[in-house]
């Protein structure tokens, strides 16, 4: 082929490519007018582009709801299930999700104050995406793949979550610290065991002064108004009604080593065990040099939390633990989805000769610091 003929063909192909993609270069306005509920038991990922190989930027757990645009950006089929790529919003995360394993809950007309997103289209291959372990099947269609260019927000929805501030306490017999540290203006809820589940019930917190308190000291009993038996109690600034049951994980905590010494690796779950988006792995690393009585002498100790996503995301929470225990190694006290976001929360406990300290960590799926210490509770030995 002559150089001249090659040049002509190249220019012709380039012209055809430009003409065929003119529609992709047009911007469209995408309004979130539909609410979808996730029906994939392992959860669904949100991606930067409508492609299963694109970077995952977030996830939505089973039975949780998301906002979606009515427009679709390509079809995909996996194991006979047909679906479309949709631009979706879940909390502060905006990206693309395959809707094959979701159901439409409601839809509405866009309002003037609604947030709209300008998208610019580019050619891309749509692929299936709903499993935690990435599906290897290819897509059955080629579609437009919009990339977010800019956003314009005309109104801001206030954060009304009652979990922005939370206080952890336990029943105490007696409690001998400053009683004014307990905020009586909060709404208190007790976490209790009922058969195979933990249930969370509203309570009236009772604080009773002990008659046999030592001279010049005040000792109190802290308990729910309807008797005792709670694992722990949390206080919220506003009431919350939509509590979900959490599967009882006592067998995990009794069969495995609660003490998080180097080498311990536990899989913790938000509500159900298994390969689900909201579940985590907690790992202790370091070197045990020797033992001082019953305490390991550990160097370079770290407590790591790993998310169950494609990309390996590991977060070190060690520096957030103010009370790791007399041995410098905390125990795992409890885990489950306490703040009701579909991701695993957990409580650590540090044992000391004269007091016990509990540390509550909340998951934060939309925050770079995915796990944050939100409350500490210290119970002293009053003897």
Beta strands, then each sheet from edge to edge (+ up, - down):
strand 1: 27-38
strand 2: 44-47
strand 3: 56-60
strand 4: 65-69
strand 5: 75-78
strand 6: 81-90
strand 7: 93-98
strand 8: 102-107
strand 9: 116-120
strand 10: 123-125
strand 11: 142-144
strand 12: 147-152
strand 13: 166-169
strand 14: 172-175
strand 15: 187-194
strand 16: 197-203
strand 17: 205-209
strand 18: 220-224
strand 19: 232-236
strand 20: 246-247
strand 21: 265-268
strand 22: 280-292
strand 23: 295-307
strand 24: 314-316
strand 25: 331-336
strand 26: 345-351
strand 27: 355-363
strand 28: 371-380
sheet 1: 5+ 6- 4+ 1- 8+
sheet 2: 5+ 6- 4+ 1- 9+ 12-
sheet 3: 2+ 3-
sheet 4: 5+ 6- 7+
sheet 5: 10+ 11-
sheet 6: 13+ 19- 15+ 16- 20+
sheet 7: 14+ 18- 17+
sheet 8: 21+ 22- 23+ 24-
sheet 9: 25+ 26- 27+ 28-
end
